[in-house]
């Protein structure tokens, strides 16, 4: 049997080969592109608002996520995750939330309304309801997940970011909020951010707003408007509050309360020991015991922009005032019932993937680090070099195996680039190679050779 | 100033509060749901074909991913990632690929055609083209990412899975394929899978098909058809090959070649020393040196179902024959030019998130493990307990802090559930608490108490 040409028998085939595909049930709406000569260059950038993570970016991301995970571990939290794609219904709440209005939603090929998650908490609530009595409370869950938003405006803002969440489900007491704040402080300290860089503003929705007996319906809306108090002009805030039905008098009084920055003053103004003041006092007392008092301060204007918070709310802020909230969270005791489940007291926070790290210039030097580089000096020794690499890897050492015949100079450069601690050259044992000759002084000083393997065939590997 | 009610001034507000939102530019197509009394329970399951990862599943996933990452480290690969959402154009290739026909694509809110990635390689190629001369070859990149597909048929198959990829870009020699196979074997060994559980079938598209001078256009299509040879009846295969323009005679000859399971036989049949036979011989020789000969075998019928492979292809298979390909990969020297870039020789593999682990029953026992549980025995000692927890966490130890006043029995149960190595009870130092009394024998034996902190107020913490 001899190879023969099929091109003749195949000549009936249309040159564009598009013909047959239109009937497929899963066919794409756009016609398949034919990959032939003179292909137009694709857009080499990731889609608008998204990122690639080449090695140098990925090292930074891993460093950050490892810190998130290590703090979660220290606090005895268990890691969880949820689908990045959820039913749209899970995120449809009161209008006015930025997060809801920028939902990255679409219709799937089966005509279901779905969304790339804008946050993790609704999925967590869904899973808690699903598990029901199977879980023993309190749950302490952490997650690091990608979240999406879609803005029509072109502001150069990203459409995706990663978020670290920690949530405590089943604890009605403010000890839970204290624990969450403590974990964020622990994270900051680990990565080298101090109390003079950032702080927490803490308040409670319970009193500051609830005391006005704002109706259930209005409550979330008012919070969402107030959340923008530092981002948009005060006149706009007033207009928005009026448009949801508040009288001018009520608005003025509310804004006055919101300007309070001291818990004592709040107590005075609100008159008497309400639940929220008591909660906040306990939080500040616990903060002292935990040892993070200097990080935390009362600020009545903090309400957070999510509809579901019910009690204490907090947000991390940049003391220089350059950044938007670094992280934020609070208590959401009634979220589960909005999904039709039984309420369980809960609180949690979300922490974005750390603009703060870039802003404060604390990005660590994370260079590639491979322990060994192994190179055969002769093509026939590739197998021997492979064996050396296997021996080292079996011992848990990382090895960059040079897979082609390359000049020594190239190998030294590569070793320097990957910060190899050891260069292993595999060659036939015959005569001495004078390495000095093939290296410039600088190159030589860049490297640290502590082992040369010069096996006879059959080679021997010494000293590894 | 006294709290007063706003509900009267707010009465103009429509009870459904839907009114104002329809004009927003980012408004959702479905009307916002009002979260009030008697809410219908949401669907508590993740969307069809997706998964939640509660703690027990997440531990397994982390264990698996850590093994993927550790193998990548041992082989000196750098980790990268790409957006899970890419432009649809990146994945539109020759029809007939399962992966292409099941693309999870949709139109975004800005009317762009996008897709949740079905695989990682096209994104890698995009990034390599983008980086251009900025990277020093060879690149050795690894990634673990979620991939998506959309099937209309309801087969109970998942729509997402995670995939581990390792790719070598810039090495034309078969040493690269040998290295990749070696890394997969290393992974199998690490998790306890042996050469009697799984193996690799290896072939090369170069000779087995190319020898027939199948035209460029037909080549990918024929490969995609042949890839289904073990999944659909032979008659269907023949029909499909005929429909793309092959004569019956050619089909018979092709199928005969594909049935060859020995490299010697192939050489005989093809007559002479072609490039592919030489490649395969080198691969088998290197496999011996790397030490994984028993894992690898020649099988001419392996061609893989992706259009872009050009040379050696391989797939991991379950020797019991229960599973579809466990992993697969090969050489794709011309993928970059199909995107309009300059070609760089490359090869890689994708490894799904391990049905094999479940199938072979090698799932490790991964239980939650928190080093300490700290509990205040009195409500007033919460602060003291918090301080104890902070001390331990500062030393790098994990602590589950009990955040409420709970009976001792509850605390012991919790300690057992989280496999705590140490239980620390914080109480006022006055008299001895007889623990035995509050514990059943079984409960007591479950726990190991090696420290009780009984501080006076101001308390002292001993022995930590």
Interface residues (C-beta under 8 A of the other chain):
Chain A: X1 X2 X3 X4 X5 X6 X7 X9 X10 X11 X12 X13 X15 X17 X18 X20 X21 X24 X25 X26 X27 X28 X29 X30 X32 X33 X35 X36 X39 X40 X41 X42 X43 X44 X45 X46 X47 X48 X50 X51 X52 X53 X54 X55 X58 X59 X61 X62 X73 X74 X75 X76 X78 X79 X80 X81 X82 X83 X84 X85 X86 X87 X88 X89 X90 X92 X93 X94 X95 X96 X100 X101 X102 X103 X104 X105 X106 X107 X108 X109 X110 X112 X113 X114 X116 X123 X126 X127 X129 X130 X131 X136 X138 X140 X141 X146 X148 X150 X151 X152 X153 X160 X168 X171 X172 X173 X175 X176 X178 X179 X182 X186 X211 X212 X213 X214 X215 X216 X217 X218 X221 X243 X244 X245 X246 X247 X250 X253 X256 X257 X269 X270 X271 X285 X286 X288 X289 X290 X291 X307 X337 X338 X339 X340 X341 X368 X370 X373 X382 X383 X384 X386 X387 X389 X390 X393 X396 X397 X398 X399 X400 X401 X403 X404 X413 X414 X417 X418
Chain B: X1 X2 X3 X4 X5 X6 X7 X9 X10 X11 X12 X13 X15 X17 X18 X20 X21 X24 X25 X26 X27 X28 X29 X30 X32 X33 X35 X36 X39 X40 X41 X42 X43 X44 X45 X46 X47 X48 X50 X51 X52 X53 X54 X55 X58 X59 X61 X62 X73 X74 X75 X76 X78 X79 X80 X81 X82 X83 X84 X85 X86 X87 X88 X89 X90 X92 X93 X94 X95 X96 X100 X101 X102 X103 X104 X105 X106 X107 X108 X109 X110 X112 X113 X114 X116 X123 X126 X127 X129 X130 X131 X136 X138 X140 X141 X146 X148 X150 X151 X152 X153 X160 X168 X171 X172 X173 X175 X176 X178 X179 X182 X186 X211 X212 X213 X214 X215 X216 X217 X218 X221 X243 X244 X245 X246 X247 X250 X253 X256 X257 X269 X270 X271 X285 X286 X288 X289 X290 X291 X307 X337 X338 X339 X340 X341 X368 X370 X373 X382 X383 X384 X386 X387 X389 X390 X393 X396 X397 X398 X399 X400 X401 X403 X404 X413 X414 X417 X418
